[in-house]
Amino acid sequence: MAYGTYGTVQHGRSERDTEAVQRERKIVYGLAVAALVFGVVGITVQAQHAQREAEAQGLATIPTSGDEIDQAATNPATVQAIKSTKGTSVFGAESDGADAFFHISGEYERQSGKQIGEGFYRYQHIAQMHKPTTIKLIDTVSELLNTDTADENGCTPTWTVSGPDGIGGTTSMDVTADSAVVMFKQVGWHKLKVSVCTTAGTTETLSTTVMSRYVRREIRTLADSDREDFFNALQTVYKVSQTDGEAIYGSKFRSIETLVAKHLKGAASKECDHWHDDAGIMTHHIAFTLEMEQALQSINPSAAIPYWDYTSDAYIYNDWKHSEIFRDDWFGVANPGNDDHVIDRGIWAYTEVAKNRAGSDSPRNPYGLLRSPWNTNPVAYITRHNYVLGQKDGGWTMPDCSDFETGFDQTKLSMITNKLNGQLHGPVHIMIGG
């Protein structure tokens, strides 16, 4: 068994494979080949459409890489003509589009020494939304700059950034001779240019593209200020009603009551659990997480939902309840000692569980609380308890890396989704009692 890029697992054919399994694999491989063919056709059509759009706007040509074709197809107005600069610049390559001349980093990247995505994404340069990003020319380029304004051949470098709307979308924080600190405020491609004077007496323009994205990080790796911003926004989601929240923060706001009611309608139906069974965990929950994240961003545009890597807790602690995420100023105690198991200290102390409002068709428990119908807990506050009918952790253990390996080792999508919920997601809910 070998692990490929992006964590995919490649399997050799086993001599023990039945004819049915071999036949099924041929079908899967055939579908994969068909998907690849149609994908290539789709990219070609997309590129042709982008070229027509570019020509209609008077652009001489457009970028031809896959990433830039995507941008051209979605918003060709942002694609600027690539000048066919013949010959070699003083920097040893054609200056326009020279991605390698730039180094881009934020505070997180400089502290960790790792770039966003660690090379797994297709973008050459990625910047985090709403965070100061330093864009610096590499040393071999800086050494060839003439920034002496007293010299007739010298000048101060001029930096320009255009966003997905074609006119900007960024706030310049600071500009020096060989670098600029920029705050990206739009998701998508940004065109970056810097005009420089060289020691050879020439004036040249270097350019590259930067993809600006929200970045989700493990909650313990967040800077204190970013983690505090996240919890403050989350508290607002819990404390402000849907009507008031929309009036204050706009249409993307979602109150916790709205979100829980929506989750119950999908997951607590008498028919079946649409949000967890089969492919539900891969579709509904991904979209639902994005919906909640956008609610947080309506309150604080810089917010992104962090994730909890509980495999590290499974490795570090004998008892997962000692995890740092259960600090009073984070998510609160894992197993409250009072009789009702109510979180009774910290920022979530005595947080109320909403009742289903009149006229709503969302499921609720026998006490009218927004809980599953089979959850007969009458306590109107958030509770946690790691015992189920007297059995610690409900008989489960915190999933670890080997459990993820088992999930990815499956050869059928149905089994992968089964492992995602039944082995990696659902048990954690049972263990923390909520």
N, C-alpha and C positions, 0 to 999 in steps of 0.2 A: 504494500500500500504506500503510495507516495502522495505528498501534499503539494498541490500546485499553487500558483499565484492566487491571491484572494481567498485562500483557505479551502479551495475546492479539493475534492478527494478523487483521485483517479484509481480505477480498479482494473486489474488485469482479469482476463477471462478465466474462470475456475473450471477445472475438469469436472467438478461435481455439479455444474450448472445443468438444470433440466432443460429439455428442449423448449418448454414453455418460457423459462427465464430467458434463454437465448433469443427466442422469437420476440419476446417483449423488449429486450435490449435493442434488437434490430429496428423495432418500431421507434423507440426513443431516439436512437441515433439518426434514423431517417428524418424525424421531426426536427432534430437539432440542425441537420444539414439544410433542411427546408427553411428553417428560421434564419440561418446564416445567409442563404441565397437571397431571401426576401429582404433581409437587413441591408445587404449590399445594394440591392435595387432601390430600397428606400433612401439610402444615403445618396445614391446617384441622382434620383429624382429631386431630393432636397437640394443638392448642389446646383442642379440646373435651374430650379426655381429661384435660388438665391442669386445666381448669376444674372437672370433676367431682371430681378428686382434691383440689383446693383447697377446694371446698365441703364435702367429706367431713371435712376437717380444721378446718372452721369459719372459713375465710378468706372475707372479704367479696368479694374480687375478686383477680385476678392481673394482672401486667403483660401488655401486649398486643404489645410489640415482638417481632420474630423471635428475638432473642437471649434474651429473658426467657421466651418460650414454650419454647425449647429447655430452659432450666433447669427450668421448671415441669414439663415432661414427664418429665425424667430424675430429678428429686428435688423434688417439689412441697413437701416439708416445709421447704425452705429459702426458699420464696417467702413473703414477708410481705405482709400486706394493704396496699394503697396507700390511704391515707386520702383521701377526697374533700374536701380542704380547699378550701372555696369562698372566693372573694375573693383579694386579692393581699397577699403578705407584704411586709415592709419591704424585702425584697431585690428586689422588682420582678417576682416570678414566684411561682407556687405552690412552696412550699419543698420539699415531699417529692418526691424523684425528680429534683431539679435537678442533672443531671450537670455542667452548665457551671460550677457553683460550686466545683468541685474541680479541682486540678491534681495529677497523679500522676507521679512520676519516681523513677528509681533513679540510682545513680552513673553508669552507662553513658549514660543519657539526658541527664544534666546535662553530662557531658563532651562528648558529640557534638552536643548540641542537637537530637537527633532522638528521637522517641518510638518505642517498640517497634512494628515493622511499618510505620512511616512512613505510616500511614493506609490501608494495604492490607487490614487486617483489619476485621471488622465490629464489633469491640468498642470501646466508647467509652473505657474505661480498661483497660489491660493492665499487670500487674505480673509481675516475674520471681520464680519460686519461690526460696525460701531466700536471698533477697537483701534487705537493708534497703530499704524503699520509703517515700519521703516523700509523705504525702498532705496537701496544703495547701489551705486556702480561698483563693480568689482575692482580690486586694487590695480590690476593690469590696465584697466581703462582710466582710473583716476590719475595714474602716473603720467598719462599722456595729455592731461588737460592743461590748458593755459588759462588760469583764472586771474591773471594780473590785468586789471582793468586799465592800468597806466600804459600797458603795451597795446599798440594799435591792433595786434592780432589776438589779444586776450579778451575774455568776457566772463561774466558770471553765468553759470548754467541756468537755463530757463526750463522749468518743469511744467508740464500741462497734463491734466487727466480728464478724460471724457468718459461719462458713464453710459449705462445701457440706453438712456434716453437721448444720447448723442450730444448732450450739452453739459454734462457734469455729474452731479449726484455725490460729490465728495467735498470734504472740507479740508483744506490744506492747513496743517498744524504748524509746520516749520519747514524751511528750505535752507539747505547749506550747499556748498560747492558740489559735493558728489553724492548727496542724498536728499530725500524728502520724507517727511512724516505725514502720512495721509490717513484720514478717517473715511472709510467707505460706507456710504449710507444707502446704497442700492444693491440688491441681489443681481448678480450677472456679470457679464464681461465689462471690463474697463480698459480703455486704450490709454497707455502711458507713453509720453514722449519727453525727451530731454534734448535741448539744443546746446551744444558745447563748442568751445573753441579749443583747438589742439596745439600742441607744441610744434606741429608741422606747418602751422599757419593756416589750417583749414577750419571751416565751420561745418559741423556734422550734426545730424539728428539721429538719435538712437531711440528705438521704440520697442515696446513689448505689450502683451496683454495680461491682465490680472483678473482672475475669477474671484468674486467676492461672495462669501457664503456665511450663513450662521454655522457655528461649530458646537456640537454637543460633546461635552467632556465628562469624564468620571467625576462624580461630585467631590471626591476628596482631593482632586487635582486643581479645583477651582481656586482662584485667588479669593481671599476672605471677602473682598468687596463684591466680587461677582456672585459668590454664594449668598451673601446677604441680600443682594438685589433680587436673586431668584426667590428666596424665601419671602421677601417683602411682597413681591408680585403675587406669589402663591397665596399669601395671607389675604390679599385683596380679593382674589378669586373666591376664597372661602367666606369672606365677610360681606361682600357687596352683592346685592340682588341683581338679577339679570336686567331688569328694567333700568335701575340706576346705573349699572355698569355700562350698558349701551349708550346711555345719555352722556356719561362722562368720558368713556374710552372708545366708543364707536362700535360698529357692527361686528367686529371680530371678537369682542368680549364675550366670555362664557362664564357664568357663575358656576360654582361647584354643584349647586342643585341641578342646573341644566345639564351639566356633564354627567352626573351620577344617574339622573333620570334617563338620559340617552343610553348609557351603558346598560342599565337594567332592562330597557326595552329590547336591547340586542342580546343580552346574555341571560336574562331571567325569564325568558318566554317559556310557556308550558310546552310549546312545540318542540323546541330544541335550543341549544346554546349557539346562536348564530355567530357569536363573536369569538368563540374559543375552539369549538369543534371544527374538524376538517380544516379548510383553508381560512377560516375566520380569523385565526390568530395572526396570519400573515397579511391580511387585508384590512379588516376593521380596526385592529389595534394600532397599526401603523398610521392610518388616517386619523384615528382618535387622538393619538399622541400629538400629531401635527396640529389638530384643532385646539388642543389645550395649550400647546406652545404658542400658537398665534394669539390666544387669549392673553397669555403672559406678555407677549410682545406689544399688545395694544396698551398695556399698562407701562411697560418699560421696553422700548425698542431694542435694547441691547441683550435682552434675556434669551436664553436658549435652555431647553430642558436638559439637565444633566442625567446621566445614567448611573446605576448602581452596579458595579462589578462585584457581585456577591461571591464569585469564585475565589477572590482574594481573601474574603472572610472565612470561607471554607478551609483555606490553606493556613491562614494565620491563627485563627482562634479555635480552641476546643469547643467553645460555645459561641455561636454566632451573635448572641444577644449582647456581647461585649463590643460589637462593631461601633465604630465612631459615628456612623450615620444615625444612631439612636441617642445622640446627645440631646440635651434639653433644648438647645437653640438650633437643632437641626430638625429631625422628625420626632423627637420625643422618645421616652423610655420604651423599650421593646416589650416588657412584661410588667405592667403596673401591679403593685402589691395590694391595692385596695380590693374590696370584695367584688366590685362591679368591673374591675380591670379597666377603669377609665384613665386616660392620660390626664394626670392631675398636676403636672408641673411643666414649666417651659412654655414655649410660644404656642403650643397646641393644647394647652390645659383647658379642659372642659369645652372643647369645640363641639358644637351641637350638630347632630345629624338632622337634616331637614325632613319635614313631613311632606308627603305628596300633596301638592296644592289642589284645590277643588278644580275639577274639569280636566285634570291631567290623566292620561291613560297609562302612565308608567306603572310597572309593577311596584308593589310595596309589601312590607311584612304585615303580620296581623295587627300590629300596633300603629299602623299608618306611617311608619318610618321608611325612608328611602333605602331599604335593604331588600335582599332577595326574599321572595315569599317564604322560603324554607328557613330563612334566618329569623328565628323567633326571639331574638334579643330585644328586650323592651327598653333597654337603657338608651336614652336620647343623646348620648355623647359618643365620640369616637373611642372605641375600646380596642385593646390588644391582649391576646392571651395565647401562649404557645402550647396549651394542652387541649386535646380533643377527646372528650369522654375519658379523661384521666390519663390519656396516652401522650407522652411528651412529643412535641412537634408533629402530632398526628401520625407518628410512625415514620416520618420522612427525615432525610438528612439534607443539609444545604447542598444544592448541585455544585459540582466542581468541574474542572477542565475535562475530566474523563467523561462526564455526562454530555458535555458539548461534543466531544469527539464521537461518542455513540450516536448523537443526533446527526452529525454531518456524515457519518459512515453509512447512513441509509441510502438506498439506491432508488427509492420511490418517494415522490413528493408527498403522498399520503402518509407515509411513515415519518417523514421529516416534520410535517405539521403536527403529527401525533406526539412526537418527542418534544417539539417546541412548547406545546401547552402542557402535556401530561408529565413531562419530566423536568422542564426548565422554567416554566412559568407558574402553573397552578400550585405545585407543592410549596413554593415560597409564600403564596397567599395563605395557605393552610398553616404554615409554621409561624407566621407573624400574627395570625388571627385576624386578618383583615385585608 
